[in-house]
Amino acid sequence: MGCFLVTVAEAAVTTVITKAVEAREKKRGVLKTNTEAHAAESALDTKIPFSRKLKWLNNLLWGGSFLLAFEHIWSGEVVPWFPFLTAAGSKETAIEMLREMATSGVAMAVLVTVFWVGMVLVSNAIEKRAQKETAVPVEEGAV
């Protein structure tokens, strides 16, 4: 019914947060433009900025929300006239819709976010391994 609205809300919030983090990274010089990123000698020399990792979450949330909204339109649960959600037409169905949003919608949003956290952890592990492999070993006795 309206479960996709929970992921839309989370996607909107994370989009705003991403823009703020991106602006902070540009100010600090952490975030490079596309031409600077391509000019880097090796992808192993640079870390993936956190704003780009947040964009992964945004893409997951917006994409999933779009697909869920399409499915709800297809099944006739979302209509182009007020109140837009057919379940919002009466008190009984509105309560059922809010219950579904609180259970299914929140569960989907949490699951996507947990999956993204896993992606970030794997990415961080790969970055650390790459940094260790490219680190220049210090010779004993060298000053």
N, C-alpha and C positions, 0 to 999 in steps of 0.2 A: 504494500500500500504506500507508505511514505518512508520506508526504511532507507531509501537512497538519500533522503534529505540529511541524515546524520553524516554520511560520508561527504556530502556536498558542504556541510558546515565545517567539517574538519579540513577539507581541502581549501576552503576559503581562508580559514585561520592560518594554515600552514603556508599558503601563498603570500599572505601579508608578512609572516615571519621570515619567509625566504627573501623577500624584497629588502627587509630591514637588515638581515645578515649579509646579503649581497652588497648593500651600500656600505656597511661597516668594513667588509673585506676589501672593497675597492679603495676605501679611504686609507686602510692600513697597508695597501699594496699587496695583499695576499692573493686577490683575484686578478688574473691576467686576462687580457682581451684574447680573442680567438687567434689573432695573428701572432701575439707573443707566445701563446701556448703551442702553436705549430712550429714556432722558431726554436723551441727547446730541443736540445740535442737528443734527449731520451725521455720517454714517458716515465722511466724509473726515477728521474731526477726530481720530479715534482709530485706533490701530494694533491689529492683531489680535495678541492675546497669544500667546506661543510655546506655552503649554499648549493653546490651542485648535488650533493647527497640529499639535501632537502627537496631539490627538484625531482629526484627519483620518487620520493614520497608523494609529491604533488601529482606527478604523472600517474602513479598507481591509483590515487584517490579520485582524481578527475576522470580517468579512463573508466574505472569501475562504476563511478556515479553515472557517467553517460550511458554505459551499457545497462545498468539497472533502470535508469529513467526510460530508456528506449523499450525495455521489456515491460515496464509498467504502462507506457503509452500503448504498446501493442495489445496488452490484455485489457485495455479500457479503464484502468485504474486512475490514470491521469488524463484529463480532458482539457481542451483549450478554452473553457469557460469557467467562471467562478462557481464553486470554490476550488477548482483545478484538481483537487484530489477528491475522487468520488466518495471516499470514506469520510470526508469532512462534512458530508451533507446532513448527517443526523448525529445526535449525541452518542448513541450506542456504538455506531461504527467509528466515530471519532475516538472513543475510548479504546476500541480494539486497535485502531491505527496507532495511537500513541503507545500502547503496550507493545506492538510490533516494532515500533521505532526504538523503544527502550531495550528490547531484547535482541532482535535480529540486526537492527541498524547499528547499535553499539557494538555488538559482537563482530560484525563485519569490519567496522572501522578499527577496532582493537586488533583484529587478526591481520589486517593490512599493515597496520603500524608495527606490529611484532615482526612480521615478515621483513619490513623495511629495516628494522633494527638489526635483524640477522644479516641483511645485505651490507649494512654499514660495518658491522663487526668483521665480516669476511673481508670487506674492502680494506679495513684498517690492518688486518692481519697480513694481507698481501702487500700493502704498502710498507709495513715494518720489515717483512722478509726481504723485499726488494732493496730497502735501505741498507740492511745488513749485508746483502750480497754485493752491493756496489761500494760499500765502505772500503777505504784503502787501509790495508793492515799496516800497522806501525812496526818497523823492523826493530829488533832488539839492539840496543846499544846506539841507535841513531839519535842524534841530537839536532 
